[in-house]
Amino acid sequence: MRKKTPPMEDLISSLPVEILHYILSFLPTKLAFTTSVLSKRWNLICNSLPVLHFDDKAEEDEEAYIRFRRFVDKVLLSPRVHHHPIETLSIVCHSKLCKDRSRFNTDEWIEAAKRRRIKNLQLSTWTSYLHLRPSVFTSQTLVVLKLIDIVMDHGVGSIDLPSLTTLHLIHILFRQRDDVKKILNGCPIVEDLTVLPPNFEVGYTTEGFKTLPKVVKAHINVFEVPFNAIPNVEFLHIKMERGEEAKYINSCFRKMPVFRNLINLQLTYVRFPGWVGVMEVLPYCPKLQSLAIEKLWYGQNHQEKWAHTKEAVPECVSLHLTTCFIKTYQIVIGNYQIEDMYAYDFDFAEYILQNARVLQVLTFHNPLSDESEKDRLFKHLSRCSRISPTCRIECN
Protein backbone atom coordinates (compact mmCIF):
# COMPACT_ATOMS: atom_id res chain seq x y z
CA MET A 1 0.00 0.00 0.00
CA ARG A 2 1.31 3.38 -1.03
CA LYS A 3 2.38 5.54 1.88
CA LYS A 4 0.87 8.98 2.18
CA THR A 5 3.26 11.84 1.60
CA PRO A 6 3.53 13.89 4.75
CA PRO A 7 2.35 17.49 4.33
CA MET A 8 5.08 19.96 3.50
CA GLU A 9 6.12 22.21 6.33
CA ASP A 10 4.98 25.80 5.95
CA LEU A 11 8.37 27.45 6.25
CA ILE A 12 7.20 30.83 4.91
CA SER A 13 4.64 31.32 7.65
CA SER A 14 7.31 30.71 10.26
CA LEU A 15 9.41 33.63 9.04
CA PRO A 16 9.64 36.76 11.21
CA VAL A 17 6.98 39.43 10.63
CA GLU A 18 9.54 41.90 9.32
CA ILE A 19 10.59 39.53 6.53
CA LEU A 20 6.99 38.75 5.58
CA HIS A 21 6.25 42.48 5.45
CA TYR A 22 9.23 42.92 3.16
CA ILE A 23 8.08 40.13 0.81
CA LEU A 24 4.51 41.45 0.62
CA SER A 25 5.74 45.02 -0.01
CA PHE A 26 6.56 44.04 -3.59
CA LEU A 27 2.92 43.14 -4.30
CA PRO A 28 -0.11 45.36 -4.93
CA THR A 29 -1.83 45.63 -1.56
CA LYS A 30 -5.05 44.10 -2.88
CA LEU A 31 -3.11 40.99 -3.92
CA ALA A 32 -1.12 40.91 -0.68
CA PHE A 33 -4.37 40.81 1.30
CA THR A 34 -5.41 37.57 -0.40
CA THR A 35 -2.90 35.84 1.88
CA SER A 36 -5.07 36.76 4.89
CA VAL A 37 -7.23 33.68 4.22
CA LEU A 38 -4.31 31.39 5.07
CA SER A 39 -4.48 31.83 8.83
CA LYS A 40 -5.16 34.27 11.62
CA ARG A 41 -1.46 35.16 11.69
CA TRP A 42 -1.50 36.14 8.01
CA ASN A 43 -4.55 38.31 8.65
CA LEU A 44 -2.67 40.18 11.37
CA ILE A 45 0.35 40.52 9.09
CA CYS A 46 -1.75 42.08 6.30
CA ASN A 47 -3.38 44.55 8.66
CA SER A 48 0.03 45.76 9.79
CA LEU A 49 1.66 46.13 6.36
CA PRO A 50 3.97 49.17 6.37
CA VAL A 51 4.09 49.47 2.56
CA LEU A 52 0.78 49.97 0.74
CA HIS A 53 0.30 50.16 -3.04
CA PHE A 54 -3.18 50.90 -4.44
CA ASP A 55 -3.91 51.04 -8.17
CA ASP A 56 -7.44 51.13 -9.63
CA LYS A 57 -6.30 50.13 -13.12
CA ALA A 58 -8.19 46.82 -13.10
CA GLU A 59 -11.48 48.37 -11.93
CA GLU A 60 -13.38 48.74 -15.19
CA ASP A 61 -16.95 49.41 -14.06
CA GLU A 62 -18.88 51.26 -11.38
CA GLU A 63 -19.39 48.28 -9.10
CA ALA A 64 -15.76 47.21 -9.20
CA TYR A 65 -14.63 50.76 -8.52
CA ILE A 66 -16.88 51.03 -5.45
CA ARG A 67 -15.42 47.76 -4.12
CA PHE A 68 -11.91 49.09 -4.68
CA ARG A 69 -12.70 52.30 -2.78
CA ARG A 70 -14.19 50.36 0.13
CA PHE A 71 -11.11 48.13 0.24
CA VAL A 72 -8.83 51.17 0.57
CA ASP A 73 -11.12 52.54 3.29
CA LYS A 74 -10.81 49.27 5.18
CA VAL A 75 -7.03 49.16 4.94
CA LEU A 76 -6.43 52.80 5.89
CA LEU A 77 -9.36 53.83 8.06
CA SER A 78 -10.12 50.74 10.15
CA PRO A 79 -9.68 51.31 13.93
CA ARG A 80 -7.75 48.03 14.07
CA VAL A 81 -4.81 49.45 12.10
CA HIS A 82 -4.46 53.00 13.43
CA HIS A 83 -1.54 52.09 15.72
CA HIS A 84 0.50 50.45 12.92
CA PRO A 85 2.99 52.87 11.30
CA ILE A 86 3.06 53.31 7.51
CA GLU A 87 6.38 53.47 5.70
CA THR A 88 5.02 54.02 2.17
CA LEU A 89 1.61 54.81 0.72
CA SER A 90 1.29 54.85 -3.08
CA ILE A 91 -2.04 55.56 -4.81
CA VAL A 92 -2.31 55.49 -8.60
CA CYS A 93 -5.64 56.44 -10.17
CA HIS A 94 -6.39 55.37 -13.73
CA SER A 95 -10.17 55.44 -13.57
CA LYS A 96 -12.13 58.44 -14.83
CA LEU A 97 -14.44 57.87 -11.88
CA CYS A 98 -11.91 59.55 -9.59
CA LYS A 99 -13.05 62.89 -11.04
CA ASP A 100 -16.04 62.62 -8.71
CA ARG A 101 -14.57 63.64 -5.36
CA SER A 102 -17.43 62.02 -3.47
CA ARG A 103 -16.18 58.65 -4.75
CA PHE A 104 -12.55 59.05 -3.69
CA ASN A 105 -11.74 59.69 -0.02
CA THR A 106 -8.18 60.79 -0.73
CA ASP A 107 -8.01 63.50 1.92
CA GLU A 108 -9.25 61.11 4.62
CA TRP A 109 -6.72 58.49 3.50
CA ILE A 110 -3.88 61.00 3.69
CA GLU A 111 -4.89 62.19 7.15
CA ALA A 112 -5.07 58.58 8.36
CA ALA A 113 -1.60 57.93 6.94
CA LYS A 114 -0.24 61.04 8.66
CA ARG A 115 -1.60 59.84 11.99
CA ARG A 116 0.26 56.59 11.36
CA ARG A 117 3.55 58.52 10.91
CA ILE A 118 3.93 58.00 7.17
CA LYS A 119 7.35 58.60 5.62
CA ASN A 120 6.78 58.14 1.87
CA LEU A 121 3.61 59.40 0.13
CA GLN A 122 3.07 59.09 -3.64
CA LEU A 123 -0.16 60.13 -5.41
CA SER A 124 -0.67 60.19 -9.17
CA THR A 125 -3.39 60.02 -11.80
CA TRP A 126 -3.25 58.96 -15.43
CA THR A 127 -6.59 59.96 -16.87
CA SER A 128 -7.64 63.04 -14.90
CA TYR A 129 -6.65 65.33 -12.05
CA LEU A 130 -7.11 64.25 -8.47
CA HIS A 131 -8.34 66.89 -6.00
CA LEU A 132 -6.59 67.41 -2.68
CA ARG A 133 -6.71 69.71 0.30
CA PRO A 134 -3.46 71.53 1.12
CA SER A 135 -3.06 69.66 4.41
CA VAL A 136 -0.91 67.21 2.43
CA PHE A 137 1.89 69.77 2.94
CA THR A 138 1.85 69.51 6.74
CA SER A 139 3.58 66.49 8.23
CA GLN A 140 6.35 66.05 10.77
CA THR A 141 7.29 62.59 9.49
CA LEU A 142 7.13 62.80 5.68
CA VAL A 143 10.52 62.20 4.05
CA VAL A 144 9.32 61.64 0.45
CA LEU A 145 6.37 63.40 -1.21
CA LYS A 146 5.59 62.80 -4.90
CA LEU A 147 2.45 64.29 -6.47
CA ILE A 148 1.49 63.95 -10.16
CA ASP A 149 -1.57 65.49 -11.85
CA ILE A 150 -3.16 66.96 -8.75
CA VAL A 151 -5.57 69.89 -8.27
CA MET A 152 -5.11 71.82 -5.03
CA ASP A 153 -8.57 73.00 -4.02
CA HIS A 154 -7.32 75.93 -1.95
CA GLY A 155 -4.19 78.00 -1.47
CA VAL A 156 -1.58 75.98 0.39
CA GLY A 157 -1.45 78.25 3.46
CA SER A 158 1.13 77.25 6.07
CA ILE A 159 3.72 74.61 5.17
CA ASP A 160 5.29 72.24 7.69
CA LEU A 161 7.56 69.59 6.18
CA PRO A 162 10.67 69.64 8.39
CA SER A 163 11.78 66.08 7.54
CA LEU A 164 11.20 66.15 3.77
CA THR A 165 14.22 65.28 1.61
CA THR A 166 12.47 64.36 -1.68
CA LEU A 167 9.78 66.56 -3.26
CA HIS A 168 8.27 65.98 -6.72
CA LEU A 169 5.50 68.30 -7.93
CA ILE A 170 4.54 67.33 -11.48
CA HIS A 171 1.58 68.92 -13.26
CA ILE A 172 0.04 70.38 -10.13
CA LEU A 173 -2.74 72.96 -10.56
CA PHE A 174 -2.34 75.46 -7.73
CA ARG A 175 -4.93 78.08 -6.84
CA GLN A 176 -2.34 80.77 -6.17
CA ARG A 177 0.79 81.52 -8.17
CA ASP A 178 3.00 81.85 -5.07
CA ASP A 179 2.08 78.40 -3.76
CA VAL A 180 5.20 76.78 -5.24
CA LYS A 181 7.34 79.38 -3.48
CA LYS A 182 5.57 78.77 -0.16
CA ILE A 183 6.05 75.02 -0.44
CA LEU A 184 9.76 75.20 -1.26
CA ASN A 185 10.39 77.74 1.48
CA GLY A 186 8.82 75.25 3.90
CA CYS A 187 11.16 72.39 2.93
CA PRO A 188 14.52 73.44 4.41
CA ILE A 189 16.35 70.11 4.02
CA VAL A 190 15.04 68.92 0.64
CA GLU A 191 17.72 67.18 -1.45
CA ASP A 192 15.84 65.79 -4.48
CA LEU A 193 13.58 68.39 -6.13
CA THR A 194 11.28 68.16 -9.17
CA VAL A 195 8.92 71.00 -10.13
CA LEU A 196 7.27 70.69 -13.53
CA PRO A 197 4.02 72.66 -13.94
CA PRO A 198 1.35 71.96 -16.58
CA ASN A 199 1.67 75.55 -17.78
CA PHE A 200 3.44 78.73 -16.81
CA GLU A 201 3.31 82.47 -17.24
CA VAL A 202 6.12 84.19 -19.11
CA GLY A 203 7.95 86.66 -16.93
CA TYR A 204 6.82 85.01 -13.69
CA THR A 205 8.84 86.49 -10.85
CA THR A 206 11.00 84.16 -8.80
CA GLU A 207 11.80 86.65 -6.04
CA GLY A 208 11.33 85.68 -2.41
CA PHE A 209 12.62 82.10 -2.67
CA LYS A 210 14.78 80.93 0.18
CA THR A 211 18.03 79.13 -0.58
CA LEU A 212 17.79 75.34 -0.50
CA PRO A 213 21.42 74.47 0.29
CA LYS A 214 20.93 70.70 0.46
CA VAL A 215 19.43 70.21 -3.03
CA VAL A 216 21.82 68.00 -4.99
CA LYS A 217 19.36 66.80 -7.65
CA ALA A 218 16.84 69.06 -9.40
CA HIS A 219 14.45 68.70 -12.34
CA ILE A 220 12.83 72.06 -12.98
CA ASN A 221 11.10 74.25 -15.52
CA VAL A 222 13.19 77.31 -16.29
CA PHE A 223 10.45 79.68 -15.10
CA GLU A 224 9.41 78.00 -11.85
CA VAL A 225 12.44 77.77 -9.57
CA PRO A 226 15.20 80.40 -9.53
CA PHE A 227 18.70 79.07 -10.05
CA ASN A 228 20.04 80.92 -7.01
CA ALA A 229 17.71 78.83 -4.80
CA ILE A 230 19.68 75.66 -5.63
CA PRO A 231 23.33 76.78 -5.68
CA ASN A 232 24.83 73.45 -4.59
CA VAL A 233 23.04 71.21 -7.09
CA GLU A 234 25.06 68.34 -8.61
CA PHE A 235 22.53 66.90 -11.07
CA LEU A 236 20.36 69.45 -12.89
CA HIS A 237 17.69 68.95 -15.57
CA ILE A 238 16.26 72.18 -16.99
CA LYS A 239 13.19 72.04 -19.19
CA MET A 240 12.34 74.94 -21.52
CA GLU A 241 8.81 74.75 -22.85
CA ARG A 242 8.73 77.36 -25.61
CA GLY A 243 11.58 78.41 -27.83
CA GLU A 244 9.65 81.44 -29.13
CA GLU A 245 10.12 82.96 -25.67
CA ALA A 246 13.89 82.74 -25.87
CA LYS A 247 14.36 86.28 -24.53
CA TYR A 248 12.77 85.26 -21.24
CA ILE A 249 14.81 82.06 -21.08
CA ASN A 250 18.01 84.03 -21.73
CA SER A 251 17.00 86.45 -18.98
CA CYS A 252 16.76 83.54 -16.53
CA PHE A 253 20.16 82.20 -17.57
CA ARG A 254 21.78 85.60 -17.12
CA LYS A 255 20.80 85.37 -13.43
CA MET A 256 22.40 81.94 -13.10
CA PRO A 257 25.00 81.59 -10.34
CA VAL A 258 28.20 79.64 -10.82
CA PHE A 259 27.32 76.02 -10.03
CA ARG A 260 30.58 74.82 -8.55
CA ASN A 261 29.24 71.36 -7.65
CA LEU A 262 27.33 70.67 -10.87
CA ILE A 263 28.64 67.59 -12.68
CA ASN A 264 25.58 66.47 -14.69
CA LEU A 265 23.45 68.87 -16.78
CA GLN A 266 20.51 68.07 -19.06
CA LEU A 267 18.83 70.75 -21.15
CA THR A 268 15.48 69.89 -22.75
CA TYR A 269 14.06 72.31 -25.34
CA VAL A 270 10.54 71.90 -26.68
CA ARG A 271 11.54 74.41 -29.36
CA PHE A 272 15.30 74.69 -29.72
CA PRO A 273 16.38 78.33 -30.27
CA GLY A 274 19.98 77.57 -31.27
CA TRP A 275 23.37 76.57 -29.88
CA VAL A 276 24.28 80.09 -28.76
CA GLY A 277 22.01 79.66 -25.74
CA VAL A 278 23.69 76.37 -24.80
CA MET A 279 27.13 77.95 -24.94
CA GLU A 280 26.01 80.79 -22.68
CA VAL A 281 25.20 78.28 -19.92
CA LEU A 282 28.48 76.33 -19.90
CA PRO A 283 30.72 78.98 -18.23
CA TYR A 284 28.46 78.74 -15.17
CA CYS A 285 29.24 75.02 -14.79
CA PRO A 286 33.04 74.86 -14.42
CA LYS A 287 33.18 71.26 -13.12
CA LEU A 288 30.61 69.76 -15.52
CA GLN A 289 31.35 66.19 -16.56
CA SER A 290 28.18 65.11 -18.37
CA LEU A 291 26.15 67.27 -20.77
CA ALA A 292 22.91 66.17 -22.47
CA ILE A 293 20.85 68.27 -24.87
CA GLU A 294 17.41 67.12 -25.98
CA LYS A 295 15.88 69.08 -28.86
CA LEU A 296 12.24 68.28 -29.49
CA TRP A 297 11.85 70.86 -32.26
CA TYR A 298 13.63 73.80 -33.81
CA GLY A 299 12.65 77.36 -32.96
CA GLN A 300 12.76 80.38 -35.23
CA ASN A 301 16.40 81.24 -34.54
CA HIS A 302 17.99 77.93 -35.50
CA GLN A 303 19.67 79.43 -38.60
CA GLU A 304 21.76 81.82 -36.52
CA LYS A 305 25.17 80.21 -36.78
CA TRP A 306 27.35 80.28 -33.71
CA ALA A 307 30.91 81.52 -34.35
CA HIS A 308 32.60 79.28 -31.82
CA THR A 309 36.12 79.86 -33.12
CA LYS A 310 36.13 83.35 -31.58
CA GLU A 311 35.17 82.25 -28.09
CA ALA A 312 37.26 81.12 -25.14
CA VAL A 313 36.69 77.46 -24.39
CA PRO A 314 34.74 77.03 -21.11
CA GLU A 315 36.65 75.32 -18.31
CA CYS A 316 34.20 72.43 -18.12
CA VAL A 317 34.67 71.59 -21.81
CA SER A 318 38.44 71.72 -21.85
CA LEU A 319 39.16 70.04 -18.50
CA HIS A 320 36.23 67.98 -17.18
CA LEU A 321 33.65 66.97 -19.80
CA THR A 322 33.61 63.17 -20.27
CA THR A 323 30.22 62.56 -21.94
CA CYS A 324 28.16 64.61 -24.38
CA PHE A 325 24.73 63.44 -25.56
CA ILE A 326 22.72 65.16 -28.31
CA LYS A 327 19.17 63.99 -28.94
CA THR A 328 17.22 65.40 -31.86
CA TYR A 329 13.94 64.57 -33.57
CA GLN A 330 14.85 66.07 -36.95
CA ILE A 331 13.57 64.22 -40.02
CA VAL A 332 15.64 63.86 -43.19
CA ILE A 333 13.25 64.32 -46.13
CA GLY A 334 13.82 63.55 -49.80
CA ASN A 335 17.27 64.33 -51.20
CA TYR A 336 18.47 66.65 -48.42
CA GLN A 337 22.07 65.99 -47.48
CA ILE A 338 22.95 65.27 -43.88
CA GLU A 339 24.89 68.54 -43.75
CA ASP A 340 21.77 70.47 -44.74
CA MET A 341 19.68 69.08 -41.86
CA TYR A 342 22.31 68.79 -39.11
CA ALA A 343 24.79 71.58 -39.94
CA TYR A 344 24.46 73.42 -36.64
CA ASP A 345 24.32 70.25 -34.57
CA PHE A 346 27.52 69.03 -36.19
CA ASP A 347 29.12 72.42 -35.65
CA PHE A 348 28.57 72.02 -31.89
CA ALA A 349 29.60 68.34 -31.90
CA GLU A 350 32.81 69.18 -33.77
CA TYR A 351 33.57 71.94 -31.28
CA ILE A 352 33.22 69.47 -28.39
CA LEU A 353 35.41 66.89 -30.13
CA GLN A 354 38.13 69.45 -30.81
CA ASN A 355 38.23 70.97 -27.33
CA ALA A 356 37.14 68.34 -24.74
CA ARG A 357 40.48 66.87 -23.64
CA VAL A 358 39.07 64.08 -21.44
CA LEU A 359 35.95 63.27 -23.47
CA GLN A 360 35.12 59.57 -23.43
CA VAL A 361 31.98 59.39 -25.56
CA LEU A 362 29.94 61.67 -27.80
CA THR A 363 26.49 60.31 -28.67
CA PHE A 364 24.23 61.55 -31.43
CA HIS A 365 20.72 60.12 -31.06
CA ASN A 366 17.78 60.52 -33.45
CA PRO A 367 14.86 58.14 -32.74
CA LEU A 368 13.40 58.91 -36.18
CA SER A 369 16.43 57.95 -38.26
CA ASP A 370 16.89 54.58 -39.96
CA GLU A 371 20.01 52.43 -39.94
CA SER A 372 21.42 53.83 -43.17
CA GLU A 373 21.11 57.36 -41.89
CA LYS A 374 22.73 56.44 -38.58
CA ASP A 375 25.63 54.97 -40.55
CA ARG A 376 26.03 58.18 -42.54
CA LEU A 377 25.90 60.26 -39.35
CA PHE A 378 28.60 58.10 -37.80
CA LYS A 379 30.90 58.41 -40.85
CA HIS A 380 30.41 62.16 -40.91
CA LEU A 381 31.31 62.60 -37.24
CA SER A 382 34.20 60.14 -37.48
CA ARG A 383 35.91 62.44 -39.97
CA CYS A 384 36.03 65.23 -37.36
CA SER A 385 39.31 65.71 -35.54
CA ARG A 386 39.24 65.06 -31.81
CA ILE A 387 41.61 66.08 -29.04
CA SER A 388 40.83 63.22 -26.67
CA PRO A 389 42.68 60.03 -27.67
CA THR A 390 40.14 57.82 -25.88
CA CYS A 391 36.95 59.38 -27.23
CA ARG A 392 34.49 57.21 -29.11
CA ILE A 393 31.51 58.32 -31.23
CA GLU A 394 28.09 56.70 -31.15
CA CYS A 395 25.08 57.27 -33.42
CA ASN A 396 21.87 55.52 -32.48
NORWOKA-V692842 format. One record per residue. BURIAL is + if it has 16 or more other C-alpha atoms within 10 Angstrom, else -. Layout:
BEGIN
burial=<BURIAL,BURIAL>
END
This chain:
BEGIN
burial=<-,-,-,-,-,-,-,-,-,-,-,-,-,-,-,-,+,-,-,+,+,-,-,+,+,-,-,-,+,+,-,+,+,-,-,+,-,-,-,-,-,+,-,-,+,+,+,+,+,+,+,+,+,+,+,+,-,-,+,-,-,-,-,-,+,-,-,+,+,+,-,+,+,-,+,+,+,-,-,-,+,+,-,-,+,+,+,+,+,+,+,+,+,+,+,-,+,+,-,-,-,-,-,+,+,+,+,-,+,+,+,+,+,+,-,+,+,+,+,+,+,+,+,+,+,-,-,+,+,+,+,+,+,+,+,+,+,+,+,-,+,+,+,+,+,+,+,+,+,+,+,+,-,-,-,+,-,-,+,+,+,+,+,+,+,+,+,+,+,+,+,+,+,+,-,-,-,+,+,+,+,+,+,+,+,+,+,+,+,+,+,+,+,+,+,+,+,-,-,-,-,-,-,-,-,+,-,-,+,+,+,+,+,+,+,+,+,+,+,+,+,+,+,+,+,+,+,+,+,+,+,+,+,+,+,+,+,+,+,+,+,+,+,+,-,+,-,+,+,-,-,+,+,-,-,+,+,+,+,-,+,+,+,+,+,+,+,+,+,+,+,+,+,+,+,+,-,-,+,-,+,+,+,+,+,+,+,+,+,+,+,+,+,+,+,+,+,+,+,-,+,+,-,-,-,+,-,-,-,-,-,-,+,+,+,+,+,+,+,+,+,+,+,+,+,+,+,+,-,+,-,+,-,-,-,-,-,-,-,-,-,-,-,+,+,+,+,+,+,+,+,+,+,+,+,+,+,+,+,+,+,+,+,+,+,+,-,-,+,-,-,-,+,+,-,-,+,+,-,-,+,-,-,-,-,+,-,+,-,-,+,-,-,+,+,+>
END
